[in-house]
Amino acid sequence: MNRKTIFFLSIICIIGISIILFSINKIDYTQWHDLIFWIILAGMSQSFSVKFMNGGALTVTFAIIFASHLHGGTYFTVAVASISHFFFFNTPKKGVYEHVFNRPFYKTLFNMANHAISAFISGNIYHMMHYQLNASQNPYSYLLCLFVYTTVFLLINSSILIFLMVFLNQESFFKLWKNNILWAIPNFYALAPLGYFTYLLYQIPGGHIYVILLFGPLLLARYSFQLYLDSKKRYYQIIQTLSAAIEAKDKYTEGHSKRVELYAEKIAQKLKLPSSKIESIKVAALLHDIGKIGIEDFILRKPQPLTKEEWEKIKQHPSIGLKILEDVDFSDDIKEFIKSHHERYDGKGYPQGLKGPEVPIEAYIIAAADAYDAITSDRPYRKAFTPQEALDIIRQNKGTQFHPVVADILISTIQEDINKSSLN
């Protein structure tokens, strides 16, 4: 870690520990049995997270923090949110267990401090607003207080985490926040009503039993959802393996599909396409050349210009790919993108000779990404062009071979990458 990271970690930990010690000193001793219950519940909630392919994870921990605040107040919640990290355990992969005794202590300390600071500040703002608005007598003011508590907690907790990532990765705060936090915001707000319901249950005599019964089905739902995500991850890994198997036929195309996927994803993100479309584009990009399995090796590796008959065979690979995937349970979109990735904007492409809006923009995205990577890669019949030479070719063919909007975005994306690499 660099000095800035160490300094930031130290400041956060010192502030967090001070808040924790101050809050523990303020807790009513009659609350200790409640405190232990909520700490264990929060620790379990952190442990049973749902992990996504992008490295993100979701837990119901905020619902417990929210409920504990309504039950015991700010100091109580600071203790619950921070001490619960000692009860955290995780299984990052099969047969491997992570817990407080084998996890780097600075990570546990930082997470404790982050939660303590977030709970302390948001809790005090909540109580100040609650008092000034007389929220106990006005349900709308009360709802506003709850909303502000949730928002402040989210902003502080996520900002502290993102600032740490800024120092570690030397990337933009807003870029990191967008990539790592933005997608989880709706889920975070959805936990607030669950937290409120948990608080109401706990007020009933014997409420701890009802709360435990509530979290039983939640953990089962979490397990089912994690199984679904794991199966989706395996599905994606199988696609990557199949893509690698296709490219193993030809040393010149090694890694081609993966690079096309990366370029296509960047273009789709700049076009602000829905995440479901982006996922379909990524799958289609990985498998866009699957039809080449049906093309003879001597044609694919031929160092001389292809004959007319050989070129006609090459032009069949999108249709062959569609035939191969005919019985595979892919969406029609993915199959259409694969079939159309060699169509041209002016209608001179193949296999159907479609043009303009007759071709989905997603297919144009894959076509542009495919062409750029092919131009900048060695082939049996020529050496690779430089990135700038490739961009000139894309520019010259904008509006004829390539969709003009897609071409412009590809050019700007690649130019940004070139500029970044030149600065490093």
N, C-alpha and C positions, 0 to 999 in steps of 0.2 A: 504493500500500500504506500501511496505517496504521502507527503507531509500534510497536504490539505485534507486528505481523507482521514488521517489519524487525528488531526486537529478537530475536524467536524465531529468525528465519532466521540472524541473526548468531551467536547462541549455538550453534546446531546446526552451522553451518559451521566455527566455531572449534574446537569439540570434535572434529568429524569430521576436519578437516585435521590436528590434533594427533595423532589416532589413526593416520591414514594415514602421516604422517612417521615416527612411532615404529615402526610395523609394517614399513615399507620398510627401516628401519635394522636390523631384526631378521632380515630374510630372508637365508638362506644363499645366497651368490653362485653356488653350483653349481645352484641352482634357477631361474636366470633364464630358461633356454630353456623350462622347464615353465611358468613364470609367463607368458611371452608367449603360449604356446599357450592357456592357460586364459583369459587376458584377452580374446583375440580371439574365443574360443568364447562367452564370456559376453556380449561386445558384440554378436555376431550374434544371440544368443538374445533379447536385449532388443529388437533391431531388428525381428525377425520375430514381432510380437505378433499375437494374435487380438483384433480390436476388436468390441465389442458395441454394440447400439443405445442402451443406457443410458449410453454414454460409458466404460464399463469396458473393461479389456483384460487378456488373459492371456498370459504368456510362460512359457518353460521355464527362465528365468534361475535360479530357486532351485535347480533340479536341478544346474546347473553350480556354483553356490556351495556346495551340499551336498557334491558330489563333490570340489571343490577343497579343502574343509576336511579331508575324510578323507584326501586325498592329501598336502597340504602343511601343514596346521595353521592356527591362527588368524591369524597375521600374514600368511601367504601368501594366505589368503582375503580379508582386508581389502584387500590390494593388488588382487586379482582383481576383487572386487565394486565397488571404487571406480574404478579406472583404466579398467575396461571401458566406462565412460560416455563416454569420448573416442571410442570406436568405434561409438557409437550413431548410427543414421540411421533416418528414418521418412518415410512418404509419407502425410500426413494427408488429402490428396485428390489426385486425378489431376493429374500434372504439377507437383506441389509437393513439394519435398524438404526435410526438416528434419534438420540434423546439428549437431555441436558448434560449427561455425563461424558458423552463422546462428541458433542458438538462444540465448536470453538466458542469459548465463553464470551468473547466480545460480541458474537452474534446474538446470544441470549440476552446479554446486557443491553445491547442496542434496541432489540425488540421490546424489552421491558420498559426502557426509557421512552421509546416512541409512543407506546400505548399509554404510559403514565402522563406524558405531556399532553397528548391528544385528549384523554379523559378529563384531565384537570382543567384545561382551558375551555373546552366545550361545556363541561359541567358548570363552571362558574358563569359563563355567558348565559347558559340556560337559566340558572337561578336568578341572575340579575334581571333578565327579561321577564321571568315568571313573576317576580315581585313587582316590577314596574308596570306590567300590563294587568296585574291582578288576575292572572291566568286561571287560578282555581275557580273563579266565578264566571269565566268566559271560555266556552269550549273552542272558539275560533282562535283566541289568543293562545290557548293551551296547545292546539295543533301547530301554530306558528312556532312556539317554543320548541316543540319536538322536532320540527323540520329544521330549525336553525341548529339545534344540537347535532343532528345527523350530518348536516352540511359542514359545520365547523370541524367535527371529528374527522370526516372524510378528507377535507382539505389539508388539515394539519398532519394527519397520519400519512397521507400519500405524499405530501410535499417533503416531509423529512426523509422518507424513503427515496424519493426521486433525487433529492439533493445529494444523498449518498451515492446514488448511481451516476450522477453527473461527475462527481470527483473520481469515481472509479473508472468510468468509461470515457470521460472527456467528450461527452455528447451534449446536445442541447437539452435544457430542462423541459421545454414544451414538447419536443419530439419524444423524449422518454416518457413523459406524462401521458401523451396521446397513445403511445404504443402499449404502455403497461397498466394504465389506470382507467382510461376513458371507457374501454369496453366493459369494465366491471361496475361502473356507476349505477346503472339500472338495478343490478343485483343487490348492490349495497343499500339502496333506498327501499328495496323490497323486503329487506330484513327488519326494518324498523317496525312495521305492523306485527311481525312475528315476535319481536322483542316485547312489544306492548302486551300482546296476548299472553306471553310467558309470564310477564309481571302480574297480570290479572289472575292467572292460575295460581301463582305463588301466594296470593293473598287469601286464598281459600284455606280453611283448616286442613292440615295435611297436604298443603300445596306442593311440597317438594316431590311427593309421589306423582302428582299429576304432571309436573314439569318433566320428570324422568320418563313418564309414559308418552308425553308429547314428543320427546326427542328420540324415542325408539323408532317410530315410523320415519322420522326425518333421516336417521342414520341408514335405515333400509333403503330409502329413496336415494340417498347419496351413493350407497353401494351399487344400486342398479344403474344410476347415471354414470358412475365411474366405469362400470363394465361396458356400457355403450361407448364411452369415449375411448376406452382401451381397444375395443374392437375396431373403432374408426381409425385409431392410430395404426393398428396392425394392417388394416385395409390399405392405408396410405403407404406403409412400408412394403407391402406386396407389390403395389404399383411401381414403387421405386426400384424394387428388385427386378421386376419384369422389364422396366425401362433399361436397366443396366445390362440385362441379358440381350436385349435387342442390339445395343451398342457394342457388345462384345464381338459381334460379327465383323466390325470394322474399327480398326485402331484410330482412324481419323475422326470418328464421331464420338469418341469416349468423352462422357460428361456433357455432351451436346444437349440432351433433353433436360438435364438439371439446370443448365444455364438458360435455356429457353424458358423454363418454368420461372426462374428468378426475374428475368427481363419482363415476361408477360405479367407477372404479379405486380411489379412496380408500375407498369403502364396502367393496369386495371385500377390500382389504388389511386393514381393521379386522376383517372377518369371518374373516381368516386363511385365505382360500381358496387352493388350490394355484396356483402361478404359471401353469400351463397354462390353468386356468379363467379367471384374470385376463386373460390374453392374448385368450382367446375373447370375454370380456365387452367388452374394448376394441374389438375388431373389430366385434362386433355393435352396440355403442353408436354407432360411426361410421356404420354402415350401417342403423341402425334405421328411418330414414325413407325408404329408397331406393324403397319402393313408391309414394311420392308423385309419382314421375315419371309414373305412370299416372293421376293425378288432374288434372282440368282446372284451369288457372291461375285462372280466375275464381272457382272454389270456394275455393282456397287463400288467395286475396287478398281475399275478400269481407269488407267492413267490417260488414255487417249479419248478424244471426243466420242460421244455415243452415236451409234447409227440411229436412223429413224425408228427402226423396230425396237431397239434397246430403249430409246427415249419413251416410246409408247408404253413399254413395260413399266418403266419408272413412274409414269403418270398414273398407273393403276394402283399405287400403294395406298392412297387415301381410301379407295373403295375396298381394297383388300383388308385394310385396318378395320373398316366398318363391319366387314363380314366376320372377321375374327372376334369382334366384340358383340356380335349379334345376340348371343345368348347370355352375355354378362349383364348383371343387374346394374348397369349404369343409367344415369338419366339420359333422356333423348338429347338434351343440350350438349353433354360431353361428346356423344357420338357425332352430333352435327358439327361441332367445332373441329373434331378430328377430320371428318370428311371434307370440310371446306377450307382447311388451312392453306391450300395452294390456289384458292380462287384469287383473282386480281380485282382491284377496284374498277378497272376499265373493261372487265369481262373477258380478258384473254387468258385467264387461268384455267385450271382443271380441278376436278373431273367434269364439272357440269357447265363451265363457262358462265357462271353467274357474275353479276356486277353490282356496284353501288349498294343500295339498301337491301338487295336480295340476299346478301351475305351477312350473317350476324357480326356485329362489331367485335365480339369475342374471338371469332375466327380470324379477323383482320389483325387483332392483337397478337395472336400466336404466329401468324404469318410474318409480321414485322420482326418479332423477336427471333423467330427461326431464321429469317434471312440475314439479320445482323450477325448472329452467331456463326452462321455458315460462311459469311463473307470474311469474318475475322479469324477463321480456323483454316489450318492446312487441309488441302484436299489432294487426292491422288494426282489430279491434273493441274494443280497450281498451288502456290504458296499463299499464306494468309495475307490479307490486306491489313493495314494499320487501322485502329479505331477511327481516326479522322478520315481516312480514305473511305471507310465503310459508311460513315455518316454522309459523306459527299454523294455516295451512290444512293443512299436512302433518300436524300434531298432531291436528287435528279429524278427519282422515280415516284416522288410524292404525287398523288392524284392520278397516277396511271397504274403502277403495280400496287402501291400502298395506299391505304385510307389516309387522307391528308391529316386528319386530327391525330390519328394513331401515330403517324410518321413524325409529326411535330413533337409529340410527347416522348416518343422513343429518343429522338435526337436530343431533346433537353435533358432527359434522364441520363443518357450516356455521357453527355457533355459535363454534367454535374459530377459524375464519377471520375471523369478524366481530370477535371479541375481539382477535385479532392486529392487524387493520387499525386498530382503534381505539387501540391502544397506539403505533402508528407515527406 
